[in-house]
Amino acid sequence: MLSTVEVIVEKNGNVRLLEPLHPSHSMRALLTLLEPLEKSTITPKRSLHEFIGILKNSTVFSGNPVTLQRDMRDDWD
């Protein structure tokens, strides 16, 4: 199965994984070089716990949940 992982290629050629990778066996890989990385685009990993309750008081999700879901589904049509 093909999968994609994000890495940073340092100036000295070292490749740094941005997330853990646990392959079950050795495998081949291709590395595609993208545009140069700006220092400001490197964001630290954040815990999911930081996002719990963040939309609690949002006006976007206020009102009847069933009506909200129907409206969202109708937007797809």
C-alpha positions as CSV (number, residue, x, y, z in Angstrom):
1,M,0.0,0.0,0.0
2,L,1.3,3.4,-0.9
3,S,1.5,6.1,1.8
4,T,2.9,9.6,2.0
5,V,4.8,11.0,5.0
6,E,6.1,14.6,5.4
7,V,9.8,15.1,6.0
8,I,12.2,18.0,6.1
9,V,15.4,17.7,4.1
10,E,18.1,19.6,5.9
11,K,20.8,21.7,4.0
12,N,23.3,18.9,4.7
13,G,21.0,16.3,3.1
14,N,19.7,14.7,6.3
15,V,16.1,13.7,6.2
16,R,14.0,14.4,9.3
17,L,10.6,12.7,9.7
18,L,7.9,15.0,11.0
19,E,5.9,12.0,12.4
20,P,6.9,8.6,13.7
21,L,7.2,5.9,11.0
22,H,7.0,2.2,12.0
23,P,7.3,0.1,8.8
24,S,6.8,-3.7,9.3
25,H,9.7,-4.4,7.0
26,S,12.3,-2.7,4.8
27,M,10.8,-1.0,1.7
28,R,11.8,1.3,-1.1
29,A,10.8,5.0,-1.1
30,L,10.8,8.0,-3.5
31,L,11.6,11.5,-2.2
32,T,10.0,14.4,-4.0
33,L,11.6,17.7,-3.3
34,L,9.2,20.6,-3.0
35,E,9.7,24.4,-2.8
36,P,12.2,25.6,-0.2
37,L,10.9,25.6,3.4
38,E,10.4,28.9,5.1
39,K,11.2,28.8,8.9
40,S,7.8,30.2,9.6
41,T,6.0,27.3,8.0
42,I,7.4,24.8,10.5
43,T,4.7,24.3,13.1
44,P,5.1,22.3,16.3
45,K,2.9,19.3,16.8
46,R,-0.1,20.0,18.9
47,S,-2.1,17.8,21.2
48,L,-5.7,17.0,20.3
49,H,-6.5,18.0,23.9
50,E,-5.8,21.6,22.9
51,F,-8.9,21.6,20.6
52,I,-11.4,20.0,23.0
53,G,-14.3,22.4,23.6
54,I,-12.9,25.1,21.2
55,L,-16.2,25.3,19.2
56,K,-18.4,25.0,22.3
57,N,-19.6,28.7,22.1
58,S,-19.4,29.0,18.3
59,T,-22.4,30.6,16.7
60,V,-21.7,28.5,13.6
61,F,-22.8,25.4,15.4
62,S,-25.6,26.9,17.5
63,G,-29.3,25.8,17.0
64,N,-30.9,22.5,16.4
65,P,-28.3,19.9,15.6
66,V,-30.6,17.9,13.2
67,T,-31.4,21.1,11.3
68,L,-27.7,22.0,11.2
69,Q,-26.8,18.5,9.8
70,R,-29.6,18.7,7.1
71,D,-28.4,22.2,6.1
72,M,-24.8,21.0,5.8
73,R,-25.9,18.0,3.6
74,D,-28.0,20.2,1.4
75,D,-25.0,22.4,0.8
76,W,-23.3,19.3,-1.0
77,D,-26.1,19.1,-3.6
